[in-house]
Amino acid sequence: YTGANPMTAEDIAEQIFWVASLPPHLNINRLELMPVSQSFAGFQVAREG
């Protein structure tokens, strides 16, 4: 993954905090995180340089 910009532990921690901070009447059924350098179709990696 040289040249790719991966997610960090801080990125994931921020999302966990966001979910935990939502009002109790809301439900998260699905949450999918991926870096913008990774495409959805075929999961290709966009490298810098």
PQR file with spaces between the fields and no chain letter, atoms N, CA, C, O and H, PARSE charges and radii, in Angstrom:
ATOM       1  N    TYR     1       0.804   -1.196    0.000 -0.4000 1.5000
ATOM       2  CA   TYR     1       0.000    0.000    0.000 -0.0000 2.0000
ATOM       3  C    TYR     1       0.852    1.268    0.000  0.5500 1.7000
ATOM       4  O    TYR     1       0.414    2.312    0.483 -0.5500 1.4000
ATOM       5  N    THR     2       2.039    1.181   -0.527 -0.4000 1.5000
ATOM       6  CA   THR     2       2.899    2.351   -0.611 -0.0000 2.0000
ATOM       7  C    THR     2       2.212    3.430   -1.434  0.5500 1.7000
ATOM       8  O    THR     2       1.708    3.157   -2.523 -0.5500 1.4000
ATOM       9  H    THR     2       2.395    0.333   -0.919  0.4000 1.0000
ATOM      10  N    GLY     3       2.189    4.652   -0.921 -0.4000 1.5000
ATOM      11  CA   GLY     3       1.580    5.775   -1.612 -0.0000 2.0000
ATOM      12  C    GLY     3       0.089    5.923   -1.342  0.5500 1.7000
ATOM      13  O    GLY     3      -0.511    6.910   -1.767 -0.5500 1.4000
ATOM      14  H    GLY     3       2.598    4.874   -0.036  0.4000 1.0000
ATOM      15  N    ALA     4      -0.518    4.975   -0.651 -0.4000 1.5000
ATOM      16  CA   ALA     4      -1.942    5.071   -0.318 -0.0000 2.0000
ATOM      17  C    ALA     4      -2.108    5.850    0.987  0.5500 1.7000
ATOM      18  O    ALA     4      -1.189    5.909    1.804 -0.5500 1.4000
ATOM      19  H    ALA     4      -0.030    4.173   -0.306  0.4000 1.0000
ATOM      20  N    ASN     5      -3.269    6.437    1.171 -0.4000 1.5000
ATOM      21  CA   ASN     5      -3.560    7.201    2.381 -0.0000 2.0000
ATOM      22  C    ASN     5      -4.578    6.411    3.206  0.5500 1.7000
ATOM      23  O    ASN     5      -5.782    6.611    3.040 -0.5500 1.4000
ATOM      24  H    ASN     5      -4.015    6.389    0.508  0.4000 1.0000
ATOM      25  N    PRO     6      -4.125    5.522    4.088 -0.5600 1.5000
ATOM      26  CA   PRO     6      -5.037    4.644    4.820  0.2800 2.0000
ATOM      27  C    PRO     6      -5.755    5.362    5.964  0.5500 1.7000
ATOM      28  O    PRO     6      -5.373    6.460    6.368 -0.5500 1.4000
ATOM      29  N    MET     7      -6.798    4.716    6.473 -0.4000 1.5000
ATOM      30  CA   MET     7      -7.464    5.219    7.670 -0.0000 2.0000
ATOM      31  C    MET     7      -6.537    5.022    8.864  0.5500 1.7000
ATOM      32  O    MET     7      -5.666    4.152    8.864 -0.5500 1.4000
ATOM      33  H    MET     7      -7.109    3.824    6.146  0.4000 1.0000
ATOM      34  N    THR     8      -6.747    5.844    9.869 -0.4000 1.5000
ATOM      35  CA   THR     8      -5.953    5.731   11.090 -0.0000 2.0000
ATOM      36  C    THR     8      -6.854    5.295   12.246  0.5500 1.7000
ATOM      37  O    THR     8      -8.079    5.307   12.130 -0.5500 1.4000
ATOM      38  H    THR     8      -7.455    6.550    9.870  0.4000 1.0000
ATOM      39  N    ALA     9      -6.246    4.919   13.331 -0.4000 1.5000
ATOM      40  CA   ALA     9      -7.007    4.575   14.530 -0.0000 2.0000
ATOM      41  C    ALA     9      -7.824    5.778   15.001  0.5500 1.7000
ATOM      42  O    ALA     9      -8.934    5.617   15.508 -0.5500 1.4000
ATOM      43  H    ALA     9      -5.250    4.909   13.425  0.4000 1.0000
ATOM      44  N    GLU    10      -7.277    6.976   14.836 -0.4000 1.5000
ATOM      45  CA   GLU    10      -8.002    8.190   15.228 -0.0000 2.0000
ATOM      46  C    GLU    10      -9.257    8.377   14.377  0.5500 1.7000
ATOM      47  O    GLU    10     -10.296    8.785   14.895 -0.5500 1.4000
ATOM      48  H    GLU    10      -6.375    7.107   14.425  0.4000 1.0000
ATOM      49  N    ASP    11      -9.173    8.084   13.076 -0.4000 1.5000
ATOM      50  CA   ASP    11     -10.348    8.173   12.202 -0.0000 2.0000
ATOM      51  C    ASP    11     -11.477    7.284   12.716  0.5500 1.7000
ATOM      52  O    ASP    11     -12.633    7.704   12.778 -0.5500 1.4000
ATOM      53  H    ASP    11      -8.329    7.752   12.655  0.4000 1.0000
ATOM      54  N    ILE    12     -11.136    6.074   13.075 -0.4000 1.5000
ATOM      55  CA   ILE    12     -12.138    5.120   13.557 -0.0000 2.0000
ATOM      56  C    ILE    12     -12.659    5.545   14.927  0.5500 1.7000
ATOM      57  O    ILE    12     -13.858    5.450   15.192 -0.5500 1.4000
ATOM      58  H    ILE    12     -10.198    5.732   13.024  0.4000 1.0000
ATOM      59  N    ALA    13     -11.766    6.011   15.798 -0.4000 1.5000
ATOM      60  CA   ALA    13     -12.177    6.466   17.130 -0.0000 2.0000
ATOM      61  C    ALA    13     -13.151    7.637   17.035  0.5500 1.7000
ATOM      62  O    ALA    13     -14.095    7.715   17.822 -0.5500 1.4000
ATOM      63  H    ALA    13     -10.793    6.088   15.583  0.4000 1.0000
ATOM      64  N    GLU    14     -12.938    8.545   16.090 -0.4000 1.5000
ATOM      65  CA   GLU    14     -13.854    9.675   15.910 -0.0000 2.0000
ATOM      66  C    GLU    14     -15.246    9.196   15.525  0.5500 1.7000
ATOM      67  O    GLU    14     -16.238    9.760   15.987 -0.5500 1.4000
ATOM      68  H    GLU    14     -12.171    8.482   15.451  0.4000 1.0000
ATOM      69  N    GLN    15     -15.338    8.174   14.695 -0.4000 1.5000
ATOM      70  CA   GLN    15     -16.644    7.640   14.298 -0.0000 2.0000
ATOM      71  C    GLN    15     -17.326    6.930   15.463  0.5500 1.7000
ATOM      72  O    GLN    15     -18.541    7.039   15.631 -0.5500 1.4000
ATOM      73  H    GLN    15     -14.532    7.716   14.319  0.4000 1.0000
ATOM      74  N    ILE    16     -16.559    6.211   16.259 -0.4000 1.5000
ATOM      75  CA   ILE    16     -17.121    5.549   17.443 -0.0000 2.0000
ATOM      76  C    ILE    16     -17.666    6.597   18.409  0.5500 1.7000
ATOM      77  O    ILE    16     -18.748    6.425   18.971 -0.5500 1.4000
ATOM      78  H    ILE    16     -15.572    6.123   16.123  0.4000 1.0000
ATOM      79  N    PHE    17     -16.924    7.674   18.600 -0.4000 1.5000
ATOM      80  CA   PHE    17     -17.387    8.757   19.472 -0.0000 2.0000
ATOM      81  C    PHE    17     -18.668    9.367   18.926  0.5500 1.7000
ATOM      82  O    PHE    17     -19.605    9.628   19.681 -0.5500 1.4000
ATOM      83  H    PHE    17     -16.046    7.815   18.143  0.4000 1.0000
ATOM      84  N    TRP    18     -18.713    9.596   17.612 -0.4000 1.5000
ATOM      85  CA   TRP    18     -19.903   10.168   16.982 -0.0000 2.0000
ATOM      86  C    TRP    18     -21.123    9.276   17.212  0.5500 1.7000
ATOM      87  O    TRP    18     -22.187    9.768   17.587 -0.5500 1.4000
ATOM      88  H    TRP    18     -17.952    9.384   16.999  0.4000 1.0000
ATOM      89  N    VAL    19     -20.975    7.967   16.989 -0.4000 1.5000
ATOM      90  CA   VAL    19     -22.086    7.032   17.196 -0.0000 2.0000
ATOM      91  C    VAL    19     -22.517    7.042   18.664  0.5500 1.7000
ATOM      92  O    VAL    19     -23.712    7.056   18.961 -0.5500 1.4000
ATOM      93  H    VAL    19     -20.110    7.567   16.685  0.4000 1.0000
ATOM      94  N    ALA    20     -21.563    7.036   19.564 -0.4000 1.5000
ATOM      95  CA   ALA    20     -21.882    7.016   20.993 -0.0000 2.0000
ATOM      96  C    ALA    20     -22.529    8.317   21.460  0.5500 1.7000
ATOM      97  O    ALA    20     -23.181    8.345   22.504 -0.5500 1.4000
ATOM      98  H    ALA    20     -20.592    7.025   19.323  0.4000 1.0000
ATOM      99  N    SER    21     -22.354    9.399   20.691 -0.4000 1.5000
ATOM     100  CA   SER    21     -22.890   10.703   21.069 -0.0000 2.0000
ATOM     101  C    SER    21     -24.286   10.969   20.514  0.5500 1.7000
ATOM     102  O    SER    21     -24.890   11.990   20.839 -0.5500 1.4000
ATOM     103  H    SER    21     -21.824    9.377   19.843  0.4000 1.0000
ATOM     104  N    LEU    22     -24.800   10.082   19.694 -0.4000 1.5000
ATOM     105  CA   LEU    22     -26.120   10.289   19.102 -0.0000 2.0000
ATOM     106  C    LEU    22     -27.211   10.179   20.161  0.5500 1.7000
ATOM     107  O    LEU    22     -27.032    9.508   21.177 -0.5500 1.4000
ATOM     108  H    LEU    22     -24.309    9.251   19.430  0.4000 1.0000
ATOM     109  N    PRO    23     -28.349   10.846   19.920 -0.5600 1.5000
ATOM     110  CA   PRO    23     -29.459   10.719   20.867  0.2800 2.0000
ATOM     111  C    PRO    23     -29.911    9.265   20.996  0.5500 1.7000
ATOM     112  O    PRO    23     -29.794    8.498   20.040 -0.5500 1.4000
ATOM     113  N    PRO    24     -30.421    8.880   22.153 -0.5600 1.5000
ATOM     114  CA   PRO    24     -30.773    7.479   22.389  0.2800 2.0000
ATOM     115  C    PRO    24     -31.909    6.956   21.521  0.5500 1.7000
ATOM     116  O    PRO    24     -32.095    5.743   21.425 -0.5500 1.4000
ATOM     117  N    HIS    25     -32.679    7.847   20.882 -0.4000 1.5000
ATOM     118  CA   HIS    25     -33.781    7.377   20.043 -0.0000 2.0000
ATOM     119  C    HIS    25     -33.336    7.045   18.614  0.5500 1.7000
ATOM     120  O    HIS    25     -34.161    6.663   17.784 -0.5500 1.4000
ATOM     121  H    HIS    25     -32.528    8.833   20.960  0.4000 1.0000
ATOM     122  N    LEU    26     -32.047    7.188   18.325 -0.4000 1.5000
ATOM     123  CA   LEU    26     -31.523    6.861   16.997 -0.0000 2.0000
ATOM     124  C    LEU    26     -30.815    5.519   17.029  0.5500 1.7000
ATOM     125  O    LEU    26     -30.220    5.136   18.036 -0.5500 1.4000
ATOM     126  H    LEU    26     -31.377    7.499   18.999  0.4000 1.0000
ATOM     127  N    ASN    27     -30.889    4.814   15.910 -0.4000 1.5000
ATOM     128  CA   ASN    27     -30.272    3.499   15.791 -0.0000 2.0000
ATOM     129  C    ASN    27     -29.383    3.487   14.553  0.5500 1.7000
ATOM     130  O    ASN    27     -29.816    3.894   13.475 -0.5500 1.4000
ATOM     131  H    ASN    27     -31.372    5.126   15.092  0.4000 1.0000
ATOM     132  N    ILE    28     -28.164    3.033   14.696 -0.4000 1.5000
ATOM     133  CA   ILE    28     -27.258    2.855   13.561 -0.0000 2.0000
ATOM     134  C    ILE    28     -27.322    1.386   13.170  0.5500 1.7000
ATOM     135  O    ILE    28     -26.864    0.522   13.917 -0.5500 1.4000
ATOM     136  H    ILE    28     -27.812    2.703   15.572  0.4000 1.0000
ATOM     137  N    ASN    29     -27.887    1.102   12.009 -0.4000 1.5000
ATOM     138  CA   ASN    29     -27.979   -0.278   11.539 -0.0000 2.0000
ATOM     139  C    ASN    29     -26.710   -0.730   10.840  0.5500 1.7000
ATOM     140  O    ASN    29     -26.327   -1.897   10.915 -0.5500 1.4000
ATOM     141  H    ASN    29     -28.259    1.805   11.402  0.4000 1.0000
ATOM     142  N    ARG    30     -26.066    0.201   10.163 -0.4000 1.5000
ATOM     143  CA   ARG    30     -24.851   -0.157    9.431 -0.0000 2.0000
ATOM     144  C    ARG    30     -23.988    1.095    9.275  0.5500 1.7000
ATOM     145  O    ARG    30     -24.493    2.185    9.004 -0.5500 1.4000
ATOM     146  H    ARG    30     -26.377    1.149   10.103  0.4000 1.0000
ATOM     147  N    LEU    31     -22.711    0.922    9.448 -0.4000 1.5000
ATOM     148  CA   LEU    31     -21.756    2.009    9.264 -0.0000 2.0000
ATOM     149  C    LEU    31     -20.539    1.416    8.584  0.5500 1.7000
ATOM     150  O    LEU    31     -19.889    0.524    9.130 -0.5500 1.4000
ATOM     151  H    LEU    31     -22.301    0.036    9.668  0.4000 1.0000
ATOM     152  N    GLU    32     -20.233    1.902    7.410 -0.4000 1.5000
ATOM     153  CA   GLU    32     -19.089    1.381    6.656 -0.0000 2.0000
ATOM     154  C    GLU    32     -18.108    2.513    6.411  0.5500 1.7000
ATOM     155  O    GLU    32     -18.467    3.552    5.857 -0.5500 1.4000
ATOM     156  H    GLU    32     -20.761    2.627    6.967  0.4000 1.0000
ATOM     157  N    LEU    33     -16.884    2.307    6.823 -0.4000 1.5000
ATOM     158  CA   LEU    33     -15.831    3.300    6.643 -0.0000 2.0000
ATOM     159  C    LEU    33     -14.776    2.739    5.719  0.5500 1.7000
ATOM     160  O    LEU    33     -14.420    1.564    5.806 -0.5500 1.4000
ATOM     161  H    LEU    33     -16.592    1.463    7.273  0.4000 1.0000
ATOM     162  N    MET    34     -14.280    3.575    4.839 -0.4000 1.5000
ATOM     163  CA   MET    34     -13.155    3.190    3.997 -0.0000 2.0000
ATOM     164  C    MET    34     -12.445    4.463    3.553  0.5500 1.7000
ATOM     165  O    MET    34     -13.083    5.508    3.425 -0.5500 1.4000
ATOM     166  H    MET    34     -14.569    4.530    4.768  0.4000 1.0000
ATOM     167  N    PRO    35     -11.153    4.397    3.318 -0.5600 1.5000
ATOM     168  CA   PRO    35     -10.420    5.586    2.890  0.2800 2.0000
ATOM     169  C    PRO    35     -10.831    5.979    1.476  0.5500 1.7000
ATOM     170  O    PRO    35     -11.229    5.131    0.678 -0.5500 1.4000
ATOM     171  N    VAL    36     -10.732    7.269    1.175 -0.4000 1.5000
ATOM     172  CA   VAL    36     -11.108    7.730   -0.163 -0.0000 2.0000
ATOM     173  C    VAL    36     -10.167    7.188   -1.233  0.5500 1.7000
ATOM     174  O    VAL    36     -10.523    7.175   -2.411 -0.5500 1.4000
ATOM     175  H    VAL    36     -10.409    7.958    1.824  0.4000 1.0000
ATOM     176  N    SER    37      -8.980    6.743   -0.849 -0.4000 1.5000
ATOM     177  CA   SER    37      -8.048    6.178   -1.828 -0.0000 2.0000
ATOM     178  C    SER    37      -8.439    4.762   -2.241  0.5500 1.7000
ATOM     179  O    SER    37      -7.841    4.201   -3.159 -0.5500 1.4000
ATOM     180  H    SER    37      -8.691    6.753    0.108  0.4000 1.0000
ATOM     181  N    GLN    38      -9.428    4.182   -1.582 -0.4000 1.5000
ATOM     182  CA   GLN    38      -9.883    2.834   -1.913 -0.0000 2.0000
ATOM     183  C    GLN    38     -11.234    2.933   -2.599  0.5500 1.7000
ATOM     184  O    GLN    38     -12.187    3.462   -2.026 -0.5500 1.4000
ATOM     185  H    GLN    38      -9.914    4.638   -0.836  0.4000 1.0000
ATOM     186  N    SER    39     -11.325    2.423   -3.832 -0.4000 1.5000
ATOM     187  CA   SER    39     -12.595    2.475   -4.542 -0.0000 2.0000
ATOM     188  C    SER    39     -13.482    1.330   -4.099  0.5500 1.7000
ATOM     189  O    SER    39     -12.990    0.317   -3.602 -0.5500 1.4000
ATOM     190  H    SER    39     -10.551    1.994   -4.298  0.4000 1.0000
ATOM     191  N    PHE    40     -14.780    1.481   -4.274 -0.4000 1.5000
ATOM     192  CA   PHE    40     -15.722    0.453   -3.849 -0.0000 2.0000
ATOM     193  C    PHE    40     -15.738   -0.715   -4.816  0.5500 1.7000
ATOM     194  O    PHE    40     -15.665   -1.868   -4.391 -0.5500 1.4000
ATOM     195  H    PHE    40     -15.179    2.304   -4.678  0.4000 1.0000
ATOM     196  N    ALA    41     -15.831   -0.441   -6.096 -0.4000 1.5000
ATOM     197  CA   ALA    41     -15.921   -1.508   -7.106 -0.0000 2.0000
ATOM     198  C    ALA    41     -14.553   -2.153   -7.306  0.5500 1.7000
ATOM     199  O    ALA    41     -13.646   -1.529   -7.856 -0.5500 1.4000
ATOM     200  H    ALA    41     -15.890    0.495   -6.441  0.4000 1.0000
ATOM     201  N    GLY    42     -14.408   -3.367   -6.874 -0.4000 1.5000
ATOM     202  CA   GLY    42     -13.137   -4.069   -7.051 -0.0000 2.0000
ATOM     203  C    GLY    42     -12.106   -3.756   -5.992  0.5500 1.7000
ATOM     204  O    GLY    42     -11.035   -4.362   -5.970 -0.5500 1.4000
ATOM     205  H    GLY    42     -15.145   -3.873   -6.427  0.4000 1.0000
ATOM     206  N    PHE    43     -12.414   -2.816   -5.111 -0.4000 1.5000
ATOM     207  CA   PHE    43     -11.518   -2.440   -4.028 -0.0000 2.0000
ATOM     208  C    PHE    43     -10.102   -2.144   -4.511  0.5500 1.7000
ATOM     209  O    PHE    43      -9.129   -2.680   -3.981 -0.5500 1.4000
ATOM     210  H    PHE    43     -13.284   -2.324   -5.129  0.4000 1.0000
ATOM     211  N    GLN    44     -10.001   -1.294   -5.513 -0.4000 1.5000
ATOM     212  CA   GLN    44      -8.699   -0.862   -5.997 -0.0000 2.0000
ATOM     213  C    GLN    44      -8.155    0.219   -5.071  0.5500 1.7000
ATOM     214  O    GLN    44      -8.909    0.917   -4.392 -0.5500 1.4000
ATOM     215  H    GLN    44     -10.792   -0.859   -5.943  0.4000 1.0000
ATOM     216  N    VAL    45      -6.846    0.339   -5.059 -0.4000 1.5000
ATOM     217  CA   VAL    45      -6.186    1.337   -4.221 -0.0000 2.0000
ATOM     218  C    VAL    45      -5.614    2.423   -5.114  0.5500 1.7000
ATOM     219  O    VAL    45      -4.864    2.129   -6.045 -0.5500 1.4000
ATOM     220  H    VAL    45      -6.234   -0.227   -5.611  0.4000 1.0000
ATOM     221  N    ALA    46      -5.965    3.698   -4.837 -0.4000 1.5000
ATOM     222  CA   ALA    46      -5.412    4.836   -5.568 -0.0000 2.0000
ATOM     223  C    ALA    46      -4.159    5.296   -4.839  0.5500 1.7000
ATOM     224  O    ALA    46      -4.229    5.738   -3.692 -0.5500 1.4000
ATOM     225  H    ALA    46      -6.574    3.937   -4.081  0.4000 1.0000
ATOM     226  N    ARG    47      -3.039    5.193   -5.489 -0.4000 1.5000
ATOM     227  CA   ARG    47      -1.762    5.565   -4.865 -0.0000 2.0000
ATOM     228  C    ARG    47      -1.331    6.956   -5.312  0.5500 1.7000
ATOM     229  O    ARG    47      -1.622    7.387   -6.427 -0.5500 1.4000
ATOM     230  H    ARG    47      -2.982    4.834   -6.420  0.4000 1.0000
ATOM     231  N    GLU    48      -0.642    7.637   -4.428 -0.4000 1.5000
ATOM     232  CA   GLU    48      -0.095    8.953   -4.753 -0.0000 2.0000
ATOM     233  C    GLU    48       1.249    8.784   -5.429  0.5500 1.7000
ATOM     234  O    GLU    48       2.035    7.904   -5.078 -0.5500 1.4000
ATOM     235  H    GLU    48      -0.406    7.287   -3.522  0.4000 1.0000
ATOM     236  N    GLY    49       1.503    9.648   -6.412 -0.4000 1.5000
ATOM     237  CA   GLY    49       2.818    9.644   -7.038 -0.0000 2.0000
ATOM     238  C    GLY    49       2.975    8.850   -8.258  0.5500 1.7000
ATOM     239  O    GLY    49       4.064    8.808   -8.832 -0.5500 1.4000
ATOM     240  H    GLY    49       0.865   10.363   -6.698  0.4000 1.0000
